[in-house]
Amino acid sequence: MTMTGLQADTATAYRRFATNEARGNSPIYEAVCLRIADDDAVLSLIATLPAVKRQPNLVLGAARYLDAPSDDASSFAAWLHEHWDEVRAVALSRATQTNEVGRCATLLPFIADAARAAGDGPIALVEVGCSAGLALYPDLYDYEYVSAGSEGGVDSGAGGERPLLTCVVAGALDEMTNATPRAPTIAWRGGLDLNPLDVLSDDPEALDNARWLRALVWPGQDERASRLAAAIDTVRRHVTSHPEDAAHIVRGDVVDDLERLVAQVPDELHLVLFHSAVLAYVDDDTRTRFERRLHELTHRPGGFTWISNEAPSVMPGTRDAVAAAWEPRDLRGRFVLALDGQPRALTGPHGQSLTPWDATN
C-alpha cells in the first residue's frame, strides 16, 4: 500500500519521537513509536486526527489511559488498531498536560536567584501552561542535587511524604550539591491554561484528571509516577489546610488571556513567570507574540523575571544563540532554559539534569 503524504508526516513524527525523545528514557515507547512508524494501518488511523492531536505523547497517553498493554510494541500497536474509536475519543477530548513536577528542580535555582535579585522579599509565581498547577508549589518539595559523574543514578520519587526531586548538575552549579537553593517566599500563585485540570478535590472529575496525568507518564518511568502521586497528595494537603494559598487559575490562551492573569498579581510583588514544554504546541506567530508581550512586562511596578524552559528550536528569540552553539544532534533530549530571553542552561526534559550554558559549549 502506498503511504499518503499525511501518513508519511505522521510516520516521521513518530520515528523522530522514538529516537529523539523516548530513546534512553522509555524503551517500550521507543519500540512502540518505531513500530507505529512502519504500520500503514495504524498511521492511517492517526492521520484522521486533527494535526495537533496526532502527537505521540497524546495518542500513546490516550491508549494507556484506556489500559493498553505496555509489555511489547506489537501488542500495543495491535491493541491501538483494535480500540481506535475509544482512543480517538480520548485524544479529541484531552490534551498533553504532563505537569511534570520534576522540572521544579531545574527551575528552582533561577526562581531563587530572581527573588534574591529583587531584594529577597516575597514573590508572585505564575506558570503559563499550568495544567493541574503542581509546579506552582516548588517550595513544598524536597530537592537533591547530584554532581555529574558521581556514582548512582537519579531516583526522583517519593522518599517520604513530600516528593524528592533529584537532579544531576554540572559546571558551576556543582555548588548546589552542598547547598540546595532555598525556595523564596511565594506570596501569590497563578496559572494560565487552555484546559486547567483539577486534581486536588475529591470529586469524580478530579480523580479522573489524576488518572489522565498518570497515563501521560511513560511506561518504565516508575519514579515519575511516584513523584506525581506524591506531589498531588502534598499540594492537596497544603491547600486544604491553607486555602488562602490556592493558585489563581485562569482558563485561556497563552497570549490573548495572559493579561487577565497578570492583572491580578499584586503590584508590590516581583513577578516570576515561567513556562516549560508548552510553546511547542502553538504556532510560531503565537510564540513571537508571546515573547513580545513578556518583554513588555519588564516595566511592571514590582519587577519581572521570565524563565522559559522549552525544546531548543521552540523559542524564536533564542534560536540564533542555540544554533550558533550547538549542532541539532547534540541537543537531542534536552531543553534550553532561558532567563529573560537569554540562554542560561541545558536541562533534562523531566528535570533530571541541569548544566549551565557557559559550561556546555
N, C-alpha and C positions, 0 to 999 in steps of 0.2 A: 504494500500500500504506500502511495506517495504521501509524504508528510506535507501538510499545508504550511504556509508562512507563519501563521499564528501558532501552530504546533511547534514549528522549529524554534520560534522565540521562546516558547514555554520550555522546551527541552533545554535550550541554552541556559535559561534562568535556573532550572533545577540542577543542571550539571555544574554551573558556577557555584550554586549554594553548597553542593556536595564538597567541592574542592576548596572553596574559599572560607566557608563558614563551619560546616559540620566536621570536616576532617580534623582529627585531633581533639574534638570536643564530644562528638556523638557518633561512634562507628555505625550504629544502626541507621541513623538519619543519613549519613554519607552513603551507605549502601542503598537505602530506600530511594534517595533522590537520583542516584545513578541508574537504578532500575526503572524509575518512572521516566527518566530522560530517554530511555530506549524502548518504551512501551507506547506504541502509537495509540492503542485503545484508551489508555488512561490519559494520555496527553490530549486526546480529542475531547474528553470529558472536562478536563481542567480548562481547556481553551474556551469552553462555553461560559465561563465565569467572566464578569467584568474584569478588566485588566488589573485593577487594584486588588482584586480578590484572588488572583492566581498565585500569589507569592507562596513559596514553600512553607514558611512558618505558619501561615494561616490555614492552608489546606491540611497540612500534617497535624496541626493542633486540633482542627475540627475532627479529624479521624480519631485522634487519641481521646478527645472529649467523648466520643461515641464508643470507646473501648476497643479500638483497632488493635490487633496483635502486634507486639513490638519485638518478637523473637527473631524474625528474619525478613529480608527485603521482599522476597517472593510472596510470602504470606500477607505482608502489609499491602502490597500492590494488588493482589487478588481480592483482598477484603475491600480495598478502596473502590475497585471496579464494581463489586457486588453491592456495596452500600452507598453508591454515589449519590442518590437522591437525598439521603439523610445528611451526608457530608456537605453537599451543596447548600442545603438549607441552613446548616450551622455557619458555613463560611459566609453566606449572604447576610446573616443576622449578627455576626460577631466581627471583631477587628483584632489585629495583632496588638496586644496590650500586656506585654510580659511583666511589667512592673518589677524589674529585676533590682532588688534591694542591694545586691552585691555591688552595684555601681556606686553606692554611697561611699565605699572605701576609696574609690578614686576621686570622688567629688569632695570629700570632707577636707583634705588639706587646703584646697582652693577656697572653699567656703570659710574655713577658719582664717585664712590669710586675708580674705576680703573684710571680715569682721575686725581683724586687728588693724588693717589699714584705715578703717573708718572710725577708729578710736576705741575698739574693744567693747563697744556697747551692744545692746540687743539689736537684732536684725529682723527683717522680714524675708522669708524664704518662699519663692514662687517657682513652681515647676510647670513648664509647658509640655503637654502630653503626659499628664499625671497618672492616667489610668485609675488605679484604686488609691493613689496618694501615699503609698507606703514609703516612697523615697523622700517624702517631705518631713520625715522624722529621723534624720541621721543621728540626732542626739539621744535616741533611745536604744541604739545598737552598740555592741562591743566590737572592737577592732583589733586585728593583729597584723602588723606589717613585717614581712619576712624578706631578708636580703636575697637577691637573685644569686643562684648558685649554692645557697645553703641546702643542707640535707633535708629531705622530707618534701612533701608536696603541699599544695594548697587544699585545705579541707574546711571550706566555709560551710557552716551549718548551724545547728542549734546545740551548742555545747551546754547551755543552761537554759534559763527561762528566756533570755534575750538572745537573738541570733548573733553568732560570732562571724564577722566578715573578715576574711583573711586575704591579704593582697601581697604579691611579690613586688618589691620595689628595687630600683637600681639607681646608679649615679648618686647625685647629691641627696636624693630622697632616702638614702640608706639611714640617715639620722633618725628617721621615723621608727626604725626597729627598736630604738632605745627610748624614744619619746613620742608616743602616739599623739597626733594632733588633737587638741581639745575642742570639742564642739562648742560653738558660741551659744549664747542665749538666743533662742528663737522666739520672738515675741508675737509673731504673726505668720501664719502659713496659708498659702493659697495655691490652687491648681487650676489649669485650663485643659479641657479635653473635649473632643467631639462626642465621646461617649464615656463619661466618667463612670466608674464601677464602684458600687457599694459592696464591700466585703466585711464591714465592721458590725453590721446589725445581725439580728437573728432571724430575719425573715427569709423565706424560701429563695427569693431572688438573690439575696446576698450570698447565701450558701452556694447557689448555682454559679454565681460570679467567681467565687473562690475555686470552684471546680474547674471553671474555664481557665483561670490563671495556672492551675496545676497542670492542665492539659498542654499549656504552652511551654512547659519545662521539657527539654529534650530528653528522650529515653537514655538511661545510663547516668544521668546527672542527679543522683540521689541527694547530693549535698545542696543543690539549688532548690529541690523540692522541700528539703528540711528547713532551709532558711526562709523560704516563702511562708511556710506554715508558722514558723516561729515569729516572723515579722507581723503576720496578721494577728496572731494572739497578743503580741506585745503592744501593738498600736491600739487594738480593741480595748485592752485593759486600761491603757493610758487615757484614751478618750472617754471611756466610761467613768473613770474617776476624776478626769479633768475635762469636762465638756466644753469649757471655755477655750480649750486648746485644739478643738476640732478645726480641720483645714477648711478654708473658704473656697469652695469648688464652683467653677463656672463652666457650664456646658457651651462649647462654641469653637469657632475656627481660630487657628493659631495667629492669624493677622487681624481679621475683622472683629474678633471679640476680645483681643488682648487688652484693649483699653478698659473694658468693663471690669476686668480683674484688677489691673494695676491701679485704677482709680480708687479702689477700696483700701489700698495699702496706706497706713498712716504716714503722713509726710515726714514726720520726725525720724522714721526708721530708715536705715540704709537697706536698700532692696538688693538682694542677691537672687537673680533669676537664672535658672538652668534648664537645659533640655538634653535628653540623652536618647539616641536611637529613635528619633521622632521625625525629623525632616526628610528622611529617605522616602517617606510615604506621601510627600507632596511634590508638586512640580517645581521647576527651577524658578519660575516667576514668583511663586509664593515664597520661596526661600529668600530671594532677593528683597522682596517687600518686607519680609520678617526682619532681615538684617537691618534694613533702613530704619524700621520702627525702633529696634533696640538701640541703635546708635543715638536716636533722638532722646531716649530715656536717660542719657548721661546728665541731662540738665535738671532732673527732678530734685526737689529740695533736700531730701535726705541722702542723696547719692545713690549710685547704681553700679552693680557689678554683674557682668553677663558671662556665664560659663556654658559653653557648648561642648557636647561630647557625642560626636557623630562619626559615621564612616568617612574615610579620607576624602572621597570625592563629593561629599554632600554639600558642604558649605561653600557658596560662591566666593566669599571673602578670604578663605584660606587656601583655595585650590592652588594658586600660584606658588605659595610657600611650600606646600606639601609636594607639589610636582618637582620643584627645584631641589628638594632634599632627598626624595625617595623615588625608586622605581616601583611601579604598581605591585610587582610580585613581593616586594619587601614589606608591604603593608597589609598583606592578607591576614584576616583575623584580628585586625587592630582598629581601634577608633583613634581619632585625633581630638584631644581636649584642648580647647582654646579659651583664653581669658580675654574678654573684651575684644574678640576678633583676632587675637594673636595666638598662634600655636604654642602650647606650653608643655604638652606631654603626649605620649602614646599610651593608650590604655587597652586593657583586655575588655572585650565587649560585655562581659558579665562582671566586670570589676575585679578580675583575678590578677591583674598586673598594672603597674604604673611606672613609666620610665620618663624622666624629664626630657624635654625636646633637645636641649643642648648636649645631652649625653647619647643621642641616638643618631647623630649624623656627623 
